[in-house]
Amino acid sequence: MRDRPTLRAATRGRVLFGGDYNPEQWPEETWHDDVRLMKDAGVNSVTLGVFSWSMLEPEPGERNFGWLDRLMDLMHTNGVGVVLATPTSAPPPWLGRLHPDTLPRDENGNVEWWGGRQHFSHSSATYRRYAAAITEDLAARYAGHPALTMWHINNEYCTVDHGDEAAAAFRRWLRAKYGTLDALNEAWGTAFWSQGYDSWDGILPARRPHYLRNPTQLLDFRRFTSDMLLECYTAERDIVTRHTPHIPVTTNFMPLFFGQDAWRWAEEEDVVSVDLYPDPRDPLGPQHGALIQDLTRSQARGPWMLMEQAAGPVNWRGVNHPKPRGLNRLWSLQAVARGADAVCYFQWRQSRQGAEKFHSGMVSHAGEEGRTFQEVKQLGADLAAISPKVADRRVTADIAILHDWHAWWAGSQDGRPSTHVDHAAVLHAWHRALWEAHLPTDFAHPEHDLTAYRLVVVPQLYLLTDTAIDRLRAYVDGGGTLVSGFLTGVADEHDRVRAGGMDARLRELFGIRVLHEWWPLEPGESVDCDGFRGTLWSEEIEPDRETVTETIPYRGGELDGLPAVLRRGRAWYVSTLPEPDALRALLTRVAAEAGARPVLDGLPARVEAVRRGDLLFLLNHSREPVTVDVPGTHRDLLTGATVTDTVALGRYGAAVLEP
């Protein structure tokens, strides 16, 4: 096995700045103007070739590399590194026309045709053969090119396929997982609704049935889909790695995407990358960004890459709002504060044609005199100023939030107690409470080693394996503090409800004698608790009064006097979703008792503080100017000024303080 190169191999001690560059959309004379503007903005990295398959292979087996040769040379001559992409996320029309087996089918059996992107069957042997061939030729041609700094495989893997070739692959995957039909029938609970299988050939992907699908079949199909897409990635990765073992390889995650087990995927990447598009009109946009950044950093276990963001409006919301003046800079610096060593965009120059012509670019339709490009130039100067001090410095946290895609998949089935309980929304609510309390957080898988953390938070993990449960118990037994939200530990890895409605080991850990009933709430409905109101969910819990050390009861209604929150030693269980202020107060208290401290005390509202190494980032997510108390004397790397005891931050202002 090779020694895997890291992001540092591409950054060379600087923060990468640039984005997707699609010059094939423009006449060649535009390329030289692009280079001039890139130099003006401080761009040092571009991604080439992401959607260029039909340009590179206009007919089966034909290769057209001349235009890419000229671009690679042009970038190198002007000091711009290239992240070279394999073009396999957008097969050319001839592939689907000549080989219909490469096209995916939806759950109703309908073909998803060419004319967009991601129109490939991950299980198609034909698709994989053509994808490997173009990747092989790209890698062989550009392996020694001095502009090459990183490989980017495919783009935003997300395709789901219910076709016949996927069905055959699903059966092979299930055989490898279960071994026998008896084991599969037991795991899937096929005794219900007469679903017992007597032949592997009878098993299909989770196609649309007359009524509800088998939940474990659907769970396994989601696992299978993630694995098949990962096979596509690793096949191309292995090709480019064979040619360039010293060049790091990445692919870009979508933010908190439902369809990939990103923990497993991250283990296969040299560089973990993410695309991030918070809504500029959302008051919680910066918290959403912080969550995705914390999650990506945790998957990377170090510096990571912001592969895509928007310099202005996107084109896929109902109403696509631009970013107000200063917000692009602020959110980019937020990513750097939370561990990014690369800040990039989709895309460099805004398209004039195609489906994304109203998605912004670093150079907008307004051109170089437009506000968007002028702000991009400022950001380039800021990143150049802080790069020598920032690159490779780590963000540390005393708190871990647990997240698992398998628990998300299983908890999102039809036929559950409440369709209003959304895993991602609950995760956001708990992260928000810690973010607003300025408590740094990592994310972790429930089977990870958690001993480094003072506090572990479980917003909701409907499915927990035996290994994960034993990890949580061992963590608390070893002196750690655990806080869990509702509907956790309900099912095992086969989505089989555990006896008692919650695993017995967890009930003992939290001091729950009997969990009688779940009482989900309607939208807008709440329950009164002692000192706060709960939303979304409630539970009828009988505590073990001999072991529980503290309770916060429900007040009124069916659950009057029963515990909304209960604590047994260092383990807390929260059976509802407290309103934001209450959840923040509870977690702030528990964190303080566990020894986890905020980055900075007494911060004004809407000001975020993050430490990266010994650098202190201060980010004002408000339109109003503020003054922040920072005891001592510091140098602001963004301005070069020395500040003592206080820092003034303007509208969407930022400071990067070095002691």
N, C-alpha and C positions, 0 to 999 in steps of 0.2 A: 504493500500500500504506500502511495506517495505521501510525503509531508504536504498537507494541504496549504496552499498559499492563502493569505488573509487579505482583507481589504487594504492593508498597508502596502501590499505589493502593487496595487493600482494607484493609491493616493500619493505614495512617496512622501509622506509627512505633511500633506496639505489636505484641505477639504476640497473634494471634487465639486465642481460647479458647472452645470450645463443642462443637457437634456436630450430627448429624442430628436434626431435630425433626419428629415425626410427629403433630401434634396432632389430625389427623383421626381418630385412633384413640380419642379421648377426648371426653367431653362438654365443651361450651364453658366451663363454669365452672372446669374444670381449668386452662384456659389462663392465667387470672390467678394461680393458685397457682404455675404454672410460672414466670411472670415474676418473682414474688416470690423463688423459689428461685434463678433465674438471677442476679438482682441479688446475692443472698447469696453466691453462688459466684464472682462476678466474670466471669460469661459475657458476652462481647461479640460473639458471632457464632453464628448458627444456620443450618443448611441446611434449606430448606423445599421440599417438593414432589417429592422423589426418586421416590416410588412412588405418585403421586397421580393418575395418568391417569384412572382410572375415576371419581374424585371431580370432576375438572375437566371431563370429557367423559362423562357417564353414558350418553348415547346418541349415535350418530353425528351430529356437527355441533353438538350442544348444548354450551353453555358454562356452567359453574357456578363463577364466580369470587368470589362473595360471601364465602365463608368465608376464602378466601385474602386478599381485600381487608382483612378485619378483622384477620387475623393480621399482615399487613405493617404496618398502622397500629399495632397493638399493640406490635410489636417496635420500630418507630421511636420511639414515644412513650416507651419505656423504655430507649432507648439501645443496643439490640441490633441489629447489622447483619445483613443477610440475604444468604446465598449461595443464590440462587434456582436450583433445578434444573429442567431439562426432564424430564418424567416418562416418557421413552420407553423405559426399560429394562423396564417392566412394562405391556405393552399390556392394555387391558380385555378381558374375555371376549368382548364383542360383536365385537371386531375379528377374532379367530380364527374365531368362529362364522360371521360374514358373509363373511369373506375368508380361506379356508383357505390361500391362497397366501402369507399372511404368516407361517405357522408353519414353523419349520425342521424338517429331517429329519436323522436320524442316519445313520451310515455303512451301516446296514442298510436304509435307506429308511423307517424308522418315524417317524411324526409325533411331534414333541414338543409336547404339548398345553398349553393355558393352565391356570392353577391354581397356577403358581409365579411365576417371573420369568425375564427374558431369553428369553422364548419368542417371538422374532421372527427372521425371515429377513433378514439384512443386505442381501440382493440383491433383495428384493421391492419392486417399484415401488409397490405399494399401501401397504406399511408405510412406505416413505419419504415417500409423499404425506401420509399421516395424521400422521406424526411432524413433518413440516415445518409442517403446518397448526396443530397445537397449540403448537408452538414459536413460530410467527409471532404467534399471538394472545397468548401469554404475554409475548413481548418487547414487543409494541405496548402492552399494558396497563400493564406495570410499568417501562417504560424510564425514566420520570421520577420513579419513587417514591424518596423520600430514604432508605429503608431498604436499597435494593439496593446491595451492595458487590461482588458477583462472580456470574458465571454458572457453573453446574455442569451439564455436558451428560451425560445418560444416567447410567449407574452401572456400574462394573466391566465394561466391554465384554469379552465372552468367548465369544459364541455362534459355534458352528461349524455350517454348513449344507451338507448334501449333496443338497439337493432339485433339482428341474428348473430353477427360476429361477436358483439358484446355479450349476448346470451351464452354463447359457447365459452367465452373467456370467463364469465361469471361462474359457470359450472366448474371449470378447472380451478378457479380460485377457491370455491367452496370445498372441493375435494381435498385441496391442500390444507384447508383450515380444519375440516371436521373428520376427514378420513373415511367415514362411513355414513350411509343414509340414516342409520339409527341415531347416530350422534347429532346429525343435522335436524332430524325430526324432533329430537328431545330439546335441542337448543331453540328451535323456532316455535315450539309449543303447537305443533301441527295437529295435535288431538283436538284442538278447538276448530270448529267449522269444517271438519272433515278434510283437512289439508295434507294428510300424510302422503309422503312421496315414496313410490316404489321403484323409481328410476331417476337417475340424474338427469335424463333427457326431459323429464317433466318440469324441471325447474326453470323459471324465466326470470329476467330482470323485473324490477318492481314496476311493471306496466300497469296501466289504469284498469282496476277491476270494477265490478258492478257496485261494490260497497267498499268498506274500509280494507286497507291492505294489511297483511301480516306485519306487525311492527318490527319483528326481528329480521324478517326478510328485507324490509326497507332499510333497516340499520346496516345490515351486511352489504346491501347494494351501495349505500353511501360509502362504506369503508372500501369496497371494491373499486368504486369510481376514483376515489382519492389515490388508491394504489396503482390503478392503470395509468392515470395521468403521471404519477411519479415514475412509472416505468418508462414512459415517453421521455420525460426529462432526463433520467439517468442514462438512457441509451444515447442521447445526443451529448450529454455531459461527458460520457466516457470517450466518445469520439474526439472531441476537442481536447480533452485532457491527454489523450495518447499523443497528440501532436504538440501540445504546449503544456507540459506538466507544471510549469512555473507560473502560468497565468490563472488567476482565480476565475471561478465560474459562478454565475447567479441566475436566478429567474425572479420575476417580481410577483409578490403576493398582492392580492387585493386586501383592503383593510377589514380584518375580522370576517373574512369570507367564509360562508357556511360550508362550502363544498370540499375543503381540503383539510386534512389533519396536518396543520402547519408545524406542529412540534416534530412530527416525523420527517416532513419535508426539510425543515431547517437543518436536520442532521446530515442531509445530502448536499448542502450548499456550502461553498467556500465563503460566500458573502450573502447575507440575508438582506433582501430588498423588499420594499413595500411601496405601494402607490397610495396616496393620501389626499382626499378631497373633501375637507369639512365645508359645510355650507356657510358662506360669509355672513348670512343673515341669522344664523343660529347662535343665540347667546351662549350655548354650551359647545360651540365649535372648537374652541381651544381645549376644552376638556376631552372632547372626542379625539382631537389630535394627540393629546398627552397620553391617552389610553393606548392608541395604536402605536405610538412611539415607545412606550414602556413595554408593550407586548413584543414588538419587533426587536428591541434591544435584548430582551430576555431570551428570545429564540436565538439570537446571534451570540449571546453570552459575551458581548463586547460591542465594538463599533459596528454600525449597520449603514445601509444605503437608502436614502429617500430617492427612489427611482423616478417617481412621477408625482407632481403636484400641478396645480393650475396657477399661472401667473395672473389670471383674471377670472372671468366666468367660465363655467363648463357649459355643456350643451344638452345635458340629459336630465335635468330637473324640470319640473313643470314651468317654473320661472327661473331663469338663470341670471343671478345677480352678480355684478362685478365685485371685486374686492375693493373696499374703500382704501384711500391713500394710506399707505403705511402697513396695511395688514399682511401683504405678501412678505415683506421683510420680517415682520414680527413672527409669523408662523414658521418661516424658514429658520430663524434663530431659535425658536422653540425646539425644532427638530435637532439642531446642533446641541442645544443644552441637554437634551435627553439622549445623546450618544451618537447622533448621525455624523459620519465623516464624509458624507456625500449629499449634496442638495441639488436635485435635478428636477426637470419639468417634462411634461408632455404639453407642447413640443417647442422646438426652437422658433420656427416661423409659422404663424397661423395660416392654415390652409385656405385656399380660395375655392376649392372644389371638394367634393366628397362628403361623407356623412358627418364629419367633425369640423366642418369649415367655420362653425360658430363656437367651437372650443378654443379658448384663448391660447396664444403662444407667447414666448418670451419677447418676440417681435410681433406685435399685434397688427391688425389691418391698418392701424394708424401709423405704423412705421416707426422709424427711430426717433421721431419727435413726439411720439405718443407717451402718455404717462406710464404705461406698462413698461416699456423698454427703459425709460429713465429710472424707474424704481429697480429694475433688474440690474442696471449699472451700479446703483448705490449698494445693492446687496452684494454684488461681486466685489466691490471695494471693501465692504465689511468683512466678508469671508477671507479675503486676502490678508486683512489686518489681524484677524484672530487665528488663522490657520496654524502658525508656528507654535501657538500656545495650546491649541485645542486638540489637535489630532492625536488619537490613541488614548486620551484621558478617559477614565471610566466614571460612570455614574453608579453609585452604590445605594443600597436601600436595606432597611431593617425589616421591611414588611413585604410579604409575598401574597399576591392574589392568585388563587388557583383557578385554572381554566382548562377545559378538555373538550375537544371537538366531539368525541364519542358521546359524552354526556349531553352535549348540545343536540346532536342528531337524535338521540333516543328521547330526550325530553320534548322534542318538537313534533311528535307523532300526532296523528288525528286520534280522537276518542279519549282525550286526556281530561282531567278535571276542569281545566280552564284554558281556552285558547288565547286568553289575554296575558298569560304568563309567558313572556318572551325572554329566552336566556340572555340574549345580547343586551336587552334593555335593563335587565336586573344587574348584569355585569357593569353596565355603564353607571347605574345608580350607586353601586358600592364604590367603584373607582372614583366617581365624582365626590363622594363624601371624603375620601382620603386626599384627593387632589385639592379640594377647597380648604382642607386643614393643613396643606403644605407638607404632607407626609409622603416622602418618596416611596415608590412601590416598584417592585419587580413583579413579573408574572411567573408562575411555575406550573408544571404538570403535577397532578396529585400523586404520581408515583416518584417524583423527584425527591432527592435528599433535601429536606427542609431545615436541617439543623442550623444553618447559618442565619436564620431569621428569628427576630424577637417575637414577631406576630405573623400568623398565617390567617388569611381571610378567605372564606369560601362563600361567595355570593349565592351560588346555587350550583350543585352538581347532582342532578337527578340520578345519574348512573355513576357508581363507584365500584371498582374492582376490589377483590379481597386484599390485594397488595396495597392499593391506595388507602383503604381503611386501616390496615395495620400500620402504614406510614403515619397516618394522622394520630393514631393512638400512641405510637412510639414518640412522636414529636411532643405531645403533651406530657407524656410520662418523663421525657427528658428535660422538662422545664420550659417548653415553649407555650405560648398563648395562642389559642385557636378561637376564632369567631366564625360561626356558620349561619348562613341564611336558610330559609325554609326549603322544603322539597329536596333535601339532600340525602343521598344514600338510600334512595327508595328502591332502586333496581340494581341488578348485577349486570355483568357484561353482555348478557343475552337479553337484556330488557325484561328480565323476570323479576316481578315485585318480590322483595325480600319479606320474609315472615315478620309480621308486626308493622308493616308499612314503612319501616326504617330498619336498617341493619341493627341487630341487637348490640353489637359492639359500640356503635355510635350512640344508641339510646343509653347505654351504661355510661359512656363518656360524658354525655351532656346532662345526665341525671333525669332522663325521661323514663318513667315506669311504663306508661301506656300512651301511645299516640292513637286516640280514639277515632278522630275524623279530621279530614281536611275540609276547611270552610273557605273556598275561593270567593272573592268579592267581585261585584260587577264594576265596570268602568265608572269612575266617579264616586264609588262607594268607599267608605272608610270605617274603621273600628276605633273606638276610644280605648286608649291604654293609659296607664298611670303616667302622666307627664307628656304624652304625645299621641298622635294619631297614626294608625297603620293603614296601609293601602294594599290593594291587589290580592292579598291572601291572608288567611288566618288559620289557626289549627287548634283543635281541642286536645290539649295535652294534660295528662296526669303526671305530675312530677314525683320523683322519688324523694320524699321529704327528708329522708335520713341522710341523703348525700348532697342535695342541692344547697348551695350556699347563698344564693340570691335569686329573687324573681322580680319581674316587673309585670303586674297583672293587667289583663283586660278589664275594662270598666263598662258595665252595662251589656245588654244583649245576651245571647245564648252562652257566651264564653265568660261572663262576668266572674271575676275572681281567679280564673285560670291563668297560667303564665303566658304572656306574650313573649317575654324574654326570660330565659333561665340560665343560671350559671352553676357549674360544678367545678370548683377550683379554678383552673386556668382555661376551662372550656366553656364557651358561651354559645347559646342557640337562640336565634331570632326567628320567631314563627310567623312574622308578617314583614312587610316592607315599610319601615318607618318613613315618614315624610322627610325630605332632604335635610332640613335643619336638625331633626332628631337623630337621623342616622349618622350625620357628621358628629354630633355631640357624643353619641355612644361610642363611635370608633375612636374619636379623639381621646376619650377617657380610657378606653381599653389600651390604646397604643401607649399612652403616658404610663399606665401601670406596668406595661411590658417593657418600658425603657426606650421606646421609639419616639424620637423628637422631631418636630417640624424643622425645616431648613432654616427658617428665620421667624422670629416671633413679631407680632404687631404689624403685620403687613396690611396695607390698605386693601379695600375690596377690589377685586379684579386684577390684582398684581400677583404674579406667579414667581416663585423663587426656586431655582434648581442649582444644585452643585454638580459640577463635572470636574472631578479631581479637586484641586484647590481653587478653581474658578467659580465665581458666583454669578449666575445669570439672573437678571431681574427683567421681567416682561410685563408690561402694562397692557392688559387686554381691555382697556377702556379708552373712550374718546377724550376723557378729561385728563389733564396733567395731574401728576401726583408727586409727592415727596416721600421717599422711603428712608427709614433710619437704618444705617449700616455702620455700627460702631467701628472705629478705627480708620486708618488711611488706606486707600486702595487706588489702583490705576485702572481706568476704564479703557479696555483694549479697543473699543470701537472709536473713541475720540482721542485717546492719548492723554486725556486730562487726569489729574490727580484729584480725588474726592475724599473728604474727611467727614465721617459721621452721617452724612445724608447724601442722597442721590436724587436729582430731579429727573423725572421721566415724563416726556410729553405724550401727546396722543399716540397710542399704539407704540410707545417708546420702549427702548431696550438699553440695557447696560450689561457689559461683561467685565466683572471686577476681578482683578488680580491682587492678592494681598502684597 
